[in-house]
Every structure is written in structure tokens, then in C-alpha cells.
Amino acid sequence: MAAPVNTTDRLRQLRQLMASPKYNVAAYVVPSEDAHQSEYVAACDERRPFISGFDGSAGCAVITMDAASMFTDGRYFLQARQQMDDNWTLMKRGLPGVPTWQEYLTEHLPAGTRVGIDPTLLSAAEGTSLRKSLNARGNGDLVAIEENLVDIVWGSQRPPRPQDKVFIHDVKYAGESHADKITRVRAGFEGLGTDGLVVAALDEIAWLFNLRGSDIDYNPVFFAYALVTKDAVTLYIDDAKLDSNVRSHLQGIKTRPYGAIFGELDELSAALVQSKRKLLAGHNASWALVKALGEDNVKVDKSPITMLKALKNPTELEGMRQCHIRDGAAMANYFGWLEHELLFNGGHLRLTEVDVADKLEGLRRAQEHCVGLSFDTISSVGPNGAIIHYSPKRGSDALLDVNQMYLCDSGGQYLDGTTDVTRTYHFGTPSAWERECFTRVLKGHIALDRAVFPSGTSGYALDPLARLPLWELGLDYRHGTGHGVGSFLNVHEGPQGVGMRPNYLDAGFRHGMTITNEPGYYEDGAFGIRIENTCLVVKTETKFDYTGGAGGYLTFEPVTMVPIQKKLIRSGLLSEDEKKWLDAYHQRVWDKVSPLLKDGSLGYEWLKRET
């Protein structure tokens, strides 16, 4: 990993702005998110990485006149520590005694502190709650500063905002027209007690209009807002992003410039006050959007699109199955090539993590309907595997070593679906401890995969199934066990998930959802292990139905088609049922993937050996 960025001058300039009479704040918050609360952001919105040097996907920076603190979770403890210089203090969120960044502002700073933030980068619910808490402590305040102070420090070096064209996502892949989707969204207005919906989440906008873009790397989305009312639909998007085909596709939908939404919501607020009606804004709506509309005129709640998008239709479900088979062929070709290079062609201690990641990307892009990657490939050898979301950089990446574990977490964007798969392999002789840890991770993976549960069961309730084999040794992992996956959309999709987050309690599983199954184990300075399949949530038959027909029972259908390395398994730790599961899974992988591989090729022969 590259040496930390020297942030001394950047912090000095930021503190000068904070202390100036124009802004007059004693603390400034730099979140990870963009104006749409996106998890992954465009280069122009990478403010937190610019000011701190830490480029993991999750974290929040708080800068005061005498301290700079980075709050992040267990996936990034090692990475943040390596990427940040001595100006920064790492706050390990989730560990005992470590406050959240909100608690730090409200409980650890002096009473009466004025805290500045760009109001477009904070959710409305967070902004309202935080301001109330600060107001209660000696007249402190959360100050909405429309000019982003980090952008001022960044100056002319800040990348421009993308202006790539958007394109139509054909209904043969989407399975439903955008007109029908809009009708379904409107059908829920009466029950929600609202006259319309403000849509800020980029993946929700892409889904609703059956459009895709390339404004954010690996995520086929584009910068836009939308307003859906009972009698009109407005898409706020810069005109330069639309070609004649997209304009025809959007016939009957009003288009306005991207930034015009703030002024138009302000104008709409008077009519809402008079009619005593409200608009619904999803949780991704920013504090700035809600302030423009007037907090009394908005109901901030779950966007109905979140669940509509999560429940895949039959076309999308079949697309996920098919794209994962093609993705499995790319992975077989990759691991067949990699094994040959390392063992027979001098690749040991010659090939780098980036070299092999680039090879995988080329093989994946050669598959039918592949548009690109779904995230930056995590290609990690030995100790780097213990950095949960490690991203190798050319020049500082490690050499592959047949005597060390290799963890590869990767995925592709296809017109008919999105893939996400992690496999851990050892190309030499693994130690007894590595095999013990791998087998326990596998046991947790199998336990979750085989689960049968009533419809509506939460991922919070299922999470212990994947951790129990590790818990028996006093081991664990600091990340969730699973997340939803979009259909040619974001690789991380909610509201469902498997993990210990309380919000998963309110997101029960339903037929048609997607979920990953990815337990792991990480030993700092030594190795990392993760086994990840993408799965569909599907109905299953049971002898009885205690639910009385109210949703029935569900299970997981794994669609990832990549072998799990048998050399890393201590077979004595597996039960007979677990061995049968592994054999059946490998038979399915062979049956689905082998017809796509050239007989006798490295990939074909590797797949034959590994299944």
C-alpha cells in the first residue's frame, strides 16, 4: 500500500476557512457520501479521501482546530491506519468506549460548539436530529454551509463532474416498462398519506426510468433527481446527458436541469402549506432538499421504490442466474490461468496483485453482455487479505506467493445482472491452522445457505448461523454476512442484509430478493479468508406451513458458479450433510459452467479438477 498522503497543508487551509468570519465554525464534518447519500461516489465527490488520505468506502472525518478524527468500521481499521498520516486519529467505530462521530460532536466537544457541514451531504433525518442535539447543549448549532469548504481547498485540482450520456436499459432485461413502474409507485401514495415522492437515490432513479449511466465507477447510475406526483413526473438531469433515443424514451416526462430541483421545491412549498398536504422524501434525501421544501411539508420515510426495486421480477431473477453462469466461466478461465502461471510458468514472486486483477477483468469483459466491473477487484495475497476491503495499487501491490493464501473478491456488471463473488485459494501447501479457519468459514457459509425460514424473517436473526462455527473457537469477523445485489445496478442494495445492524430487523426477507452469503476470518499480518456466493431468496416447499399461507417458507438459491477449494478443507470438521452440500454444489457448477469452456483449455481442466 502506498505511503500516507501528507495532509498538513490541506488541514491548515481548511482550518483557516473554518475560523474566518464568513463561516465561524469550530468543527467541520466531511462525510463519505455525495448529495445522494451514495456509498460509492464519483471522483469529484471524494472529499473525505482528499482531506485525509483514507479512501475506503465508509468513514466520516471530523476536523476541529486542534484535532482531525476519522471514524470508520472494522472493515477498514487496517487500511485507514496505513493510509493516514500522523495528523489523524483513527476512531474504531463499534469498539467499546469509541463514540460515533455524532456522539463525538454532541458529547465530547465543548458545549456551544458551532459545527459546519455541507447540507447536501447529510441525510435530512441525520441533519434534523444532530442539530437538535447540538442545540440542547449550550446553544451549539449545526451550520449548513452551502459552499463546501473541502472543495475550496481542493481548488482547480478537483475533478470535474461527469457528463457522460445515459442509455436505455431495455425492457427485455428490466422485465417491466418504466411507465408501469411509475404507475406502481403512484398507487402507494394514498396509503402513505402523501401527494408525491422526491427521489434522490441514484439507483432508484435508474431503476424507475429504466435508464443507466456511468457517472460513478462500477455503478451504472447517473446524477439526477426525480419528483413523482399524482399528475406529473419530473426528471432533474443535465440536458447534455440526454440523446434523442433517451428523449423519446422519456416522452411524457418533464426534464429540468439537475440543480433546478432546489428552487422548484422551494416554490412548491407554498402550495403544500395551503393544501395542508405533504410530499414523501426517502431516507436518501439530503438535509438541503428537505430544507428547500420546508421540513413541515415533508414526510421523511422509506422510499417505496427501495422495496419495489429489491423484489426482482422473473426476468431479473433469470438474468441473475444466467449472468452468474457466464461470470463463472470467466472465473474458471482466470483461476486456471493463474494456477498455471504460478506453478508452471514462473509467475511465483513475479506476478503482482494488480497484474492478476487486470487479467481477470479482461476475461470477464470477454463474456457476453458484460459492461464492466461491479467494484474495484480485491486481489490480495497473504497479509493484505486481512485488510477486508483492500484495493491494490500498482507500484505498491504485493507479489503473488504460492506459499501464501490468495483472496479475490470481484464482480461484473452485465446487461442482465450484477455479480459479486469471493474465493480464497492456496496454490502451495496451506498450514493446519489456515485449513481449520477456512473450514469453519465454510461451515458457516453452508449453514446459512441451507437455512429454511418463514417469509419476513430478518437477516439479523439469521446472521448467527454463519458465525457459530467461528464463535466456537472464540473467533469472528468485523463485517456483515450479506448484502442485497442490484440487477445491473449497485452491487450493494438494500433494504435487506444479513448482519448485526439493527436496521436489518425491519427488512425481512421476501421471495425475489437477492443476498450475498459471505462469512470470513482475518488474521492481521497473516491472511484473510472469505467465501462469498450471491443468492436469490426463493420460496421452498415444507411438509407443514405454520404461517397458514401467510408468505410460506423461504430459502437461498446460490447463483454464483465458482468452485470452493477442497485443498483448504479439513474434511473431518465437516458433517456428512455438509459434505453432501459441497458435492452437490460442485456438481451444479460443473454442469452449468463447463459447456461454456473450451474442452482441454486451462479453465476447463481446472474446473474439472476443482469440482
N, C-alpha and C positions, 0 to 999 in steps of 0.2 A: 504494500500500500504506500502511496506517495507521502512525502513529508507533509506535516501540517502547514496550512496557509498562515502567514503572518498577518494577524488581524489588528495589530496595534493601531495603525493609521486609520483603518476603517472605523474602529470603535471611537477613536479620538474625534473624527469628523461627525459621527453620529451624536456623540455627547455634546458637541458644540451646538448642533441644531436643537437638541433637547433643551439645552439651557437658554437658548435665545428667547427674547421676549415674545416672539411670534408664536412659539409653541409652549414653552414654560412647563415641561413635564419632567418629573424626577425619575420616571421609569418608562421604558418603551418596549412593547411586545412585538415580536416578529414570529408569526405563526408559519407553519409549513404550507398552508393551503393557499389557493388562489381565490378569486372573487366568487367562485362557485363551490367552495369547500371541497375541491378535488384532492384526492390522495396523491396522485401524481400530477405534476404541473409542467407547463412549458418553460423553456429556458429563461424567458423574460420574467417569470414569476418565482424563480429560485432565489428568493431574497434571504431566507434563512441560511442556505449553503454559502451565499456570498458573504454574509456578515460574520459567519462562524467557521467556515471550512468544512463543516459536517454536512454530508449530502445524503444521509439516509432518508427514507420516505416519511418518517414520523419524528416529530420533535417540535419544541417550541422554545424560542430564545427570549430571555428577559434581560434587558440591559438597564442598569442603573448607573449613577455617576461613579460608583466605585466597584462595581461587580458586573460580570457577564455570566449568566447561568443558562445551561442547556438541559431541558427536561425531555427525556426520551425513555422508551421502554426497553425491556430485556433483550429484544431482538438486536438492539443497536449499542449496547453498553461497550463492547469491544471496539466496534467501528468508530463510535464517537470519540472514545478515548484516544484512538490512534490519529484521527483526523484533525482534532482541535489543538490549538497551541495553548500556552500557559496562561493566556488571558481568560480562559474559560473554566468554569466549574461544571462538572458533569453531575446532574441530578438524576439519580437512578430511580425513575418512577416505578412504583409498585413495591419497593423495598421498605421495610419498617423504618419509620421516622423520616422518610423523604416526602415532602409535601408535593402536591401537584402544582403546576405553575399558577393556577388560580388561587390555591391556598397560600402560596408564597406571596402573592400580591396583597391578599387580604389579611394575612395573619403574621407575616414576617417583615413587612416593610413598615416604616413609621406611619402612625395614624395621620390622616390628612394628605397622603401621597396622591399626586396627580399622575395618572398612568395614561400614556398615549398609545393609540393603535390606529391603524388604517381600518375604518369601519367596513370596508368591503371584504376584509379578510377574516372576519369574525362572524359566526352564525348569530342570527337575531336572538335566539334563546340565550346563548352564551353572553352576548353583549348586555342584554337586559339584566340577567342575573348578576353578572360581575359588577355592573355599575351600581346596582342596589346594594351589594355587599360593601363596596368601597365607600358609598355614601354614608353607610351606617357606622363607619369607623372614622370619626373625627373629621367629617366633611371631605373625605377623599373623593376622587372622581375618576371615571373612565372618560378620557377625552378623545372624541372622534376627530382625527387629523386626516383630512381628505388627501393632502399631499403625502405620499409615502416617503418617509424620511430615509429609508434604505435606498430607494430609487434615486434620491438626490445625491447620496454618497456614491452610488454606483455610476451615475452620470452617463456619459456617452458610451461607456463600455457595456451598458445594459443591452442585451439582445433585443431586437425589435419584436413586436407582437406578430405571430404568424398570420399570413393572409392567404393560405392555401385554399383552393376550391373545395367545396363539399361535393359529395356524389350520392346518387340514389342507391339505397340498399333494396335490391329487387325483392318483390313480394314472394318470389319463389324460394327465397331464403328466410324472409321475415315471417311468412305464414299468415300475415294479416295486413290489410291496407292501412295507411295512416288515417284515412277517413273513418274507418271502423274503430281504430284506437281512440280517436278524438271523441267519437260517439260514446264509447265505454267510459271515458274519463268524465264526460258531462253527465252521464247517467247517475254518477255518485254525488253530484253537487247538492241535491236536495237533502239527502241523508246526512251530509256533512254540515248543513246549515250555512252554505256559502254561495256566492254568486259567481265564483270563478276561482281560478288557480294560477298563481305565479310560479313558474317553473324555472329553477336556477341550476339544478344539477345537469351537467353536460350530457351524461349518459342517458338521462331521462328524456332530454330534448332529442337526442339522436334516435332513441327508440320510438318516441311518439311520432316523429315525422318521417320515419324510415329513411333517414339520411345518415351518412358517415363522413368523417373528415380526418385530418392528420395534424391538428394543431398541437397535440400533446404526444410526445413519443410513446409508441406502443399502445396508445389508447385511441381508437378510431372515432374521436369526438372533435367538436369544433366550438369556438367561442360564440355563444348565443344565450339569449333569454327567451322565454315564451310567456304569453298571457292567454289563457283559455277562459272565455266567459260563455254564458248561455247562447249568445248570438254572434260571437266573433272570436277569431283566433289570430293572434299577432306573434310573429317570429322576429325577434330583435337580433339582426345579424348584419354585418357589414356587407354592402352591396357587391363589393369586389369578390366575395366568396361564392357568388351565385352565377352559374352559366345558364344558357337558355333551357337546357333539359331540366335543371332543378327548378327554374321559374315555372315551367309548365307543370312539373310535379306538384308545385305548391299552389296551383290555381285555386282561388277562393280563400287563400290565407294571406293576410296582410303582412308585408315585411317592412321593417323600420330599422334604422341604424342601431348598432349594438348598444351604444351608450344612451340612446334616447329613452330607455325604459325609466330611468330615474325621474326625468321631467314629466313623463306621461303618467307615472304612478302618482306623482305629486298633484297633477291636475285631476286625476281620478278620485283623489281622497275626498274632495268636497262633495261629490255626488254620493259617495258611500256614507258620509256623515248624514246627508239629507235623507237618504233612504233607510238609514239605520241597518245596512247590510254590510257584510264583510267578505273579503277575499281570503282564500286559504293560501298560505305560503309553506312550502315544505321545509324540513329541517335544514336543507342546504341553502336556504335564503339568507343572505347576509344581513347584518345589522343595518347597513346602509340602505338596502332595499326596503326594509320594514320602516325605517325612519322616514324614507321618502313617501311611503304610503300613509304613514301615521299609525302608531302602534295600536290605537284603539280601533283601527279599520281592518286589522289583520288577525286571522287565527293561524298561529304557527303550530303545525302538527305534521304528522306523517303525510307525505305526498301520496295520493292514491296510485300514482304511476310506479312507485317503488315496488309495490306488490304485484301490479299488473305485469311489470317487466320481469319480475322474479319467477313468475309462473309461466314456464315455457310452453308454447303450443306444440302440437305433434310434429309440425315441420321443423321447429327449432330443436326439439329433442332428437329427431332423427339426424339432423345436421350435426349435432354434437357427437353422436355415435360415429358418423362417417368421417368427420374431420379428425377424430382421435385415432381411427384406424390408419389414415394416411400419415398422421403425426407419428404413430408407432413405427411405420416403415422408415421414416426419417431417423428416428432414434435407433433402430436396428442397424441401419447403414452407418450411423455415427459410431456406435459402440463397437461394431465390427471393425471399422476403420481404426478406431482409437486403440483397441486391443492389439491389432496387428502392428501398428506403428510403435507402440510401447515395447512390445515383446520381441518383434522380429525385424523392425526397420530402423532401429536406432533412435526412437522417439524418447526413450527414458532419459530424463535430465537434459532434454533438448527442446521439446515442445513446451510452450507456456500455456497458462490458463486461458489467455486471450486467443492464442493460436487455435486451440481446440474449440473454443466457443465460436470463433468465426467459421470454422469448418461446419459445425452443427447448424449455424444459421444458413449457410449455403445449401446444405442438404434439405433443410426444412423449406426454404424458399422454392426448391425444385418441385415440391409437391403441388398437386392440383389445387387451385383456389387459395393458395397461401398468399397473403398480402404482406406479411412481415412477422415480427416477433410480438408477443403479448407483454413482455417485460425484458429488462436487461438480464441476460443469462448469468446466473450464479454458477460460475465454473471455479471450483475451489478445491485445492489439494491440501491434505494434512491439516496444520493449524488453522489455515484460512477457512476450512469447513466449519470451524467453531464460531465464526462470525456469521450469524444467522442469515443476514441479508447482504452478504459480501458481494461486491461488484469489482471484478479485477480491472485494472488499468494497465494498458501496455507500457512497458518500461519498469513497472514496479510489481508486475504479476510474477507468481512463482512458477518454477519448472515442475512439470509432472514427474512424479517419482513412483515407480512401481511398488515401492516399499511403504507407501502411504495411502490412506483412504482418499477417494475422489468423490466429491459430492457435486452433482449437476442438477440445478433447478432451472427449468426452461419452459418456454411455451410459444405457441404460434397464434397469429390471427388469421383465420380463414373466412371466406365469404359465408360459410355455413356453420361457423362456430369458433370458439376460443379454447385453447388448450393450456394446461398447466400440469407439469409432471416433474417429480424429483426422484432420482435414483442415486444410490450410493454404491460404489463398486470398489473393489480392491484388486489390482492387477498382479499382485505378488502373493505373499503369504500373510494373511491377517493374524493378529495376535488373538489369544484366547479371550482377552478382555474385549477387544473390538467385536468379536463374534458374539459374545454374551450380550453386549449392548445392542448390537444390530438385531439380534433375535428378539430381545424384549421390545424393541420398537416395532418389529414385525408383528409380534403377538398383539400389541395394542392396535395396530392397523387392521389386523384380521378381526379383532373383537368388534371394532366399530363397523367394519364393512358388513359383518354378519348380523348386525342388530336388526331386530324387528320391533316396531313400536307404534303406538296409536298415532294417527294423524293429529298434528298440533303439538306433539312433543318437541321441546326446545333442545337446541344444541348445547345449552348449559347443562341440561340433565344428562346428555349422552357423553359429554366430554370425559368423565372419569373412566369410561370403558377403555379409551386409548392410553390413559396414563397408568392404570393399575399395575401392569407388569413392571413398569419402571418404579412406581411407588414402593413395590415390594422390596426393592433394594435401596430405597431412600433416594432415588433419582427422579428427575423431572426435566421439563423443558420450558423456556420462557417465551412461548408464543402460543397463539391459538391453534387448535387442532384442525380447523377447516373454515373455509370461506366460500361464498357463492361465486359463480363464474358467469360472466355475461355471454350472450350469443352474438359473436363478432362485435363485442363491446369490451368494457373494462374487465380485466382479469379478476379483480376484486369487486364483488357485487353483494349488496345486502338485500333485505334485512337479515337473512338467515346466516348462521355461522355456528361453528362448534368451538366452544371455549368457555372461559370463566367470566366473560364480560356480562354484567347484569342486563345489558340491553338485549342479549340473546334470549332472555326469559320471555320477552314479548314477541318473539319471532319464531313461532312454532313451524315445524316442517309440514309442507303440503306437497301432494303429487305435482310433479312438473318443475320443482326447484332443482337447482344444481348445488353441489357442495364438494369441496376437496376433503380428502382424508389424509392428513399429513403429520403424524406424530414424529418426534425426533429425539435426539440426545446429542449434547455438545460438551466436549471436554476442552476447556481453554488450553491453548498451546499444543494440542494434540490432534484432534479430529472432530468432525461433525458427521452426524447420521440423520438422514430424513428419508422417509418413504412416502411418496405422495401420489395418489390417484385422484383424478376428477371423477365424480359420480353423479348420476341422476337420482333424484328422490322419486321412487315409484311405488305404486300400490302392490301389495302382495297378499296372497290368499292364506288365511289361517283357518284352523279347524273350527274355531269359535270366533265370535265377534262381540266382545264385551262392550264395544262402543254402541251397539244397537244400530249399526249402519251409519253412524254419525262420522263419516270420514274413513272408517275402516283402519287398516294397518298398513304401514309403510316399511320399506327397506331401501338400501342403497344398491344401485346398479353401477359398478365401476365401468367407465368407458375408456380409461387410459389403457393402452395396449403395449406395455413395455415389461420385459421380464424383471423379476426381483432376483438378485444374485444369490444362488444357492450356496456358493462357497463361503459366504459370510454367515450362514445359518448354523447354529448348534442344534441339530435335529432332535437331540434328546430333550430340549426345552419345549419342543412343540408337541401338542397333543395329537392324537390320531385325526381328530376333526380338523385341526389347523393344517396338518399335512395334506389332507384331502382338499381343503380350500386352496392351498398353494398349487397342487397338481391341477385342479380344475381351472384355476386362473391361467396357469401357463398353457394349458391345452387350448383355452379360448384365445389367448394371444397368438399362438401358432396358427390356429385355424383362420383368424381374421387377417393377420399381417403377412404371413408367408406368401399368399398369392400376389402380393404387390412387390415382392422382391425377386430379383433375377436369380434363378437357380444356380447355385455354385458361387455366388458373389460372397464377399466378406460379410455383408449384412445377413444374408440367408444362412450361411454356415454358423454365424454367431447366434442367430435366433434359434437355430436347431439345437445347438449345444445348451443354451441357457433356458430352454423350455423343456 
